[in-house]
Amino acid sequence: MAVFESLLQFSSTGTLLGALLLLLVLYLLSTGSKSQKEGKEPPGPKPLPLLGNLLTLDLTRPFDTFFELSKTYGNIFQVFLGPKKTVLLVGYKTVKEALVNHAEEFGDRDIGPSFRIMNDEHGIVFSNGENWKEMRRFALSNLRDFGMGKRGSEEKIIEEIQYLKGEFDKFEGKPFDTTQPVNYAVSNIISSIVYGSRFEYTDPQFTQMVDRANENVRVGGSIPMMLYNIFPWLGPFLKNKRIIVDNIVQSRQQMTKLINALQETLNPHERRGFVDSFLIQKQKDEFSSTGTLLGALLLLLVLYLLSTGSKTQKEGKEPPGPKPLPLLGNLLTLDLTRPFDAFFELSKTYGNIFQVFLGPKKTVLLVGYKTVKEALVNHAEEFGDRDIGPGFRIMNDEHGILFSNGENWKEMRRFALSNLRDFGMGKRGSEEKIIEEIQYLKGEFDKFEGKPFDTTQPVNYAVSNIISSIVYGSRFEYTDPQFTEMVDRANENVRVGGSISLWLYNIFPWLGPFLKNKRIIVDNIVQSRQQMTKLINALQETLNPHERRGFVDSFLIQKQKDEKDSYFHEENLMMSVTNLFVAGTDTTGTTLRWGLMLMAKYLHIQDRVQEEIDRVIGGRQPVVEDRKKLPYTDAVIHETQRLANIVPLSLPHVTSCDVTFNGYFIKKGTTVVPLLTSVLKDPSEWEKPNSFYPEHFLDEKGQFVKRDAFIPFSAGRRVCLGESLARMELFLFFTSLLQSYRFSTPPGVSGDDLDLKGVVGITLNPSPHKLCAIRYEQSLKGYRNQTCIFE
Ligand code: HEM
């Protein structure tokens, strides 16, 4: 019944009672009609659909419950924890027979969602296969070296007992809770084997680590965590899951400090404990000491030179590419500070389809308009899956739209598209929202009174409010820290997500604990989820099925209707909202900022835009309909998107099956990068690929012309879901701002100082800069000569 009570916490009582009644009917029907497949599967109590045996199991003491059940079903029986079948082994003979005589078959660890958040399938307790074998063997042999089960640890234990007695003595015979002193003493034994020294019981670094570990062990066995294992979408609502995640984040920080300190004082000839042994082994194995690395590089170079002479490239089979080194692949020769430029450069040698090895990971590059279009559009199915590497996995966990695949992706994308359209995406509804938001943004610009300022935050907040009002049903104030922090964190994750350390993390995920950037991303996610949960809970509480305020409402209503439907669960809601929020903010904000910067850089082009707007629109608010009458402005916006090239690598795809493409064989599961840079700057498509040249989109009569190779939103199955919204936003924001302001560089900064290279993240941002936005009054002539206001 405890489960029943816990379930009540998560659902509205009415819906739950209805669902239970339905399940009861299903149960009664099924009891009469079907026979149990005894003799094949182990026997066990009859499960209800979806809930399995949860309603009849007392999960407060599951071990007693299972033991009790064995009296009815024997020594091997099965229960259903929700939809998850679990076989119980009961009694000495059965347990020994399975674990010892069938050691191989029963020897793997089941790593459910709650253990996964703690461990990520590394280490010893929650890993399997070769990783587990290697880690267990290494731990056993090293723990023995440091005295486990031998004289060495005997001495440590005897020493620690004296400290523990000291603690007990402090109570002078008065009553006390033995938990902390006993835990600290016991923990010091393993700590001195692992770290090489014991800790004082007054050292908060140590006591917090012990207390947190104990809390996680306790909370990890609680009913909410069992439910989380069964229904992981409950995660965002479970306080206990948050406690565990917070404890992990904090303990990892402290462990990292301890390990770093050991690393700094490491002496390979004097190992102090298990960590030292591991670090030394790591150095040996992974070339991290400079000497070894240089030696290894030399060896690799020799191997490389030898192999270049002897083996022939399998051209015509796999795509060509630079010769990879073992383990490191082509990493040493690739400039990951601007990977898209490095790949584009390589295509000059290897052609439009080539492969590189990022570490051991093969990645196929698609280069130029024809190849990218051929793959993404004509072979949409084969090239349409998303590659979800470790870096994206921490952000998304394969739910939502951006980083999911298969039926989950299809359902979420379809639902998002149709609902975003219902809330006005690409239509009149969002036009009104955008025009309203522009007034707020102008208010922000005006506050600077013509003095130089960084456009990042106001532009991002304004743009984010458009997708926010579609998703949540309302805009936020620019002074609301709840909102601004969410936007700032999303942008930080997009920036940090494209850093070299995240590339390395994608290639060698074991680097994770040492990477500050990974920690930044995880912390941002944890905090943003808490804020999103609050926002969604507030919407849930005031939900009216007859008046949907935004995408979240639609999702919640669908979730209520379709409780059985596995796709409309909490995790998909959180991830879809995150995807729309992040993808809908950073991209459009960044493009708009490029646009304003380019106007300040190329004043003669700004002149022409403003002349056209003055002539065609005058002082009234620009609307979408005006686009047709503003060919030059439209061309400038398109050219901004082309040259700014803000998603230069698109997002990684993966082949969904083996595919032979343009004569090359690409295996199922190969990472594929459609190099959008190479399309937007394809020299065979654009007259001046590297210049800002709005004429790319104009015919000789000055009329706007579409260009096939203009695909900043990518193409095919995964084409940007927000394209129509983004295009509308860019047009309205850009024309309205250019109508009202003259943009120029700050005093002392020339247009030439504004660089076009940008800052690399997942998206390509303008380099840090400030602009002056000087109000342009229609009545004033000669606005072109107005310059920045001096402070
Ligand atoms: C100038 C603005 C934008 C640009 C340049 C842009 C570009 C892109 C690109 C290149 C992709 C990856 C396509 C691929 O995998 O091949 C993408 C995906 C996506 N974009 Fe955008 N985007 C923009 C604005 C938006 C907006 C406003 C939204 C919000 C509604 C949005 C939502 C998404 C989503 C949900 C996906 C994932 C699609 C999927 O995996 O099925 N984007 N975008």
Residues whose N, C-alpha, C, O or C-beta is under 5 A from the ligand:
A	BS01	HEM	I401 L402 R413 N579 L580 A583 G584 T587 T588 T591 V647 S650 L651 P712 F713 S714 A715 R717 R718 V719 C720 L721 G722 L725 A726
